Amino acid sequence: MEKNTICVWYDKDAEAAARFYAQTFPNSAVGAVHHAPGDYPDGKQGAVLVVEFTVAGIPCIGLNGGPQIKHNEAFSFQISTEDQEETDRYWNAIVDNGGEESACGWCKDKWGVSWQITPRVLMEAITAGGPEAKRAFDAMMDMKKIDVAAIEAARRG
């Protein structure tokens, strides 16, 4: 086990979520699946309790803790993309699999986990500072999925 691992709470679908992430993002995989050694408040002995997985190289565990705790935007995975094709691929995979669009490159998967699908060109523009950053930022504020061409145009003025 890693020294630092992200623990993501799920109602009951940690394994399904981990398998979706593993098939969607490179450098992702499902590791061990651990079953409950006894009954617990939201599950029975033998049910999947903890799933070890990796998302884009980041070690995680999924905990099937029950419906009491809901996801929100205070936690998100940020996936950096190189171009519109990669941005579209990840965005569409999440949204088309029961997820939902949000604003400024954010979306949620069907388990309620937030994702930022962020083209590299957007981060480069924002960190450039000055008028270029302002134009790119203003363009982003009107978007759901990030439009790479529109960000590039905003950078140029």
C-alpha positions as CSV (number, residue, x, y, z in Angstrom):
1,M,0.0,0.0,0.0
2,E,1.2,3.5,-0.9
3,K,2.2,6.0,1.9
4,N,-0.5,8.4,0.6
5,T,-3.6,7.0,-1.1
6,I,-6.8,8.9,-2.1
7,C,-9.9,7.2,-0.6
8,V,-13.1,7.8,-2.5
9,W,-16.3,6.9,-0.8
10,Y,-19.0,5.1,-2.8
11,D,-22.5,4.0,-1.9
12,K,-22.0,0.4,-3.3
13,D,-20.4,0.7,-6.7
14,A,-16.7,1.2,-6.0
15,E,-15.7,-1.8,-8.1
16,A,-17.8,-0.7,-11.1
17,A,-16.4,2.9,-10.9
18,A,-12.8,1.6,-10.7
19,R,-13.3,-0.6,-13.7
20,F,-14.8,2.3,-15.7
21,Y,-11.8,4.5,-14.8
22,A,-9.4,1.8,-15.7
23,Q,-10.9,1.4,-19.2
24,T,-11.2,5.1,-19.7
25,F,-7.9,6.6,-18.6
26,P,-4.4,5.6,-19.5
27,N,-2.1,4.4,-16.7
28,S,-5.1,3.3,-14.7
29,A,-5.9,-0.2,-13.4
30,V,-8.0,-2.1,-10.9
31,G,-5.9,-3.9,-8.2
32,A,-7.2,-6.0,-5.3
33,V,-10.8,-6.2,-4.4
34,H,-11.4,-6.8,-0.7
35,H,-14.6,-8.3,0.7
36,A,-16.1,-7.5,4.0
37,P,-15.1,-10.0,6.7
38,G,-18.4,-9.5,8.5
39,D,-21.7,-7.6,8.3
40,Y,-21.5,-3.8,8.6
41,P,-24.1,-1.0,8.7
42,D,-24.6,-0.8,4.9
43,G,-23.5,-4.3,3.8
44,K,-23.2,-7.9,4.5
45,Q,-20.2,-10.3,5.0
46,G,-18.7,-11.1,1.6
47,A,-19.8,-7.9,-0.1
48,V,-17.2,-5.8,-1.9
49,L,-15.9,-3.4,0.8
50,V,-12.7,-1.9,-0.6
51,V,-11.3,-1.7,-4.1
52,E,-7.7,-0.7,-4.8
53,F,-7.3,1.1,-8.1
54,T,-5.1,3.6,-9.9
55,V,-6.4,6.6,-12.0
56,A,-3.9,8.2,-14.4
57,G,-1.1,7.0,-12.1
58,I,-2.7,8.1,-8.8
59,P,-3.2,5.4,-6.3
60,C,-6.8,5.3,-4.9
61,I,-9.0,3.0,-2.9
62,G,-12.8,2.9,-3.3
63,L,-14.7,2.3,-0.1
64,N,-18.3,1.1,-0.3
65,G,-19.4,3.0,2.8
66,G,-23.1,3.5,2.0
67,P,-25.3,6.3,1.0
68,Q,-24.6,8.7,4.0
69,I,-21.8,10.6,2.4
70,K,-22.3,12.3,-1.0
71,H,-19.7,13.5,-3.4
72,N,-19.3,17.2,-4.2
73,E,-17.0,19.5,-6.2
74,A,-14.8,20.0,-3.2
75,F,-12.9,17.0,-4.5
76,S,-12.2,16.3,-8.2
77,F,-9.8,14.5,-10.4
78,Q,-8.1,16.8,-12.9
79,I,-7.1,15.2,-16.2
80,S,-4.8,17.2,-18.4
81,T,-5.4,16.7,-22.1
82,E,-3.2,17.6,-25.1
83,D,-5.9,18.4,-27.7
84,Q,-9.6,18.6,-28.5
85,E,-9.7,14.9,-29.5
86,E,-8.4,13.8,-26.1
87,T,-10.6,16.3,-24.3
88,D,-13.7,15.0,-26.2
89,R,-12.8,11.4,-25.5
90,Y,-12.6,11.7,-21.7
91,W,-15.5,14.2,-21.4
92,N,-17.8,12.1,-23.6
93,A,-16.8,8.8,-21.8
94,I,-17.9,10.3,-18.4
95,V,-21.0,12.2,-19.6
96,D,-22.2,9.4,-21.9
97,N,-21.9,6.8,-19.2
98,G,-24.6,8.4,-17.0
99,G,-22.6,11.4,-16.0
100,E,-23.5,15.1,-16.3
101,E,-22.0,18.2,-17.6
102,S,-21.0,21.1,-15.4
103,A,-19.2,24.4,-16.1
104,C,-15.6,25.4,-17.1
105,G,-14.4,21.9,-18.0
106,W,-16.0,20.1,-15.0
107,C,-18.3,17.1,-15.2
108,K,-19.5,14.4,-12.9
109,D,-19.5,10.7,-13.4
110,K,-22.6,8.6,-12.7
111,W,-21.3,7.9,-9.2
112,G,-21.1,11.6,-8.4
113,V,-17.3,12.0,-8.6
114,S,-16.3,15.3,-10.1
115,W,-13.7,15.5,-13.0
116,Q,-11.9,18.4,-14.5
117,I,-11.1,17.6,-18.1
118,T,-8.5,20.4,-18.7
119,P,-6.7,21.0,-22.0
120,R,-3.0,21.9,-21.5
121,V,-3.6,25.0,-23.6
122,L,-6.1,26.4,-21.1
123,M,-3.7,26.1,-18.2
124,E,-0.8,27.6,-20.2
125,A,-3.0,30.6,-21.1
126,I,-4.2,31.2,-17.5
127,T,-0.7,30.9,-16.1
128,A,0.7,33.3,-18.7
129,G,-0.9,36.1,-16.9
130,G,-1.9,39.5,-18.2
131,P,-4.5,40.2,-20.9
132,E,-3.9,36.8,-22.5
133,A,-4.9,35.0,-19.3
134,K,-7.9,37.2,-18.9
135,R,-9.2,36.6,-22.4
136,A,-8.8,32.8,-22.0
137,F,-10.4,32.9,-18.6
138,D,-13.4,34.8,-19.9
139,A,-13.8,32.4,-22.8
140,M,-13.6,29.4,-20.4
141,M,-16.3,30.9,-18.2
142,D,-18.9,30.5,-20.9
143,M,-18.0,26.8,-21.6
144,K,-19.1,23.5,-20.3
145,K,-16.6,21.2,-22.1
146,I,-13.5,23.2,-23.0
147,D,-13.2,24.2,-26.7
148,V,-9.5,24.2,-27.5
149,A,-9.8,26.3,-30.6
150,A,-11.8,28.9,-28.8
151,I,-9.2,29.1,-26.0
152,E,-6.4,29.4,-28.6
153,A,-8.3,32.2,-30.4
154,A,-8.9,34.0,-27.1
155,R,-5.1,33.8,-26.3
156,R,-4.4,35.5,-29.6
157,G,-6.9,38.2,-29.0
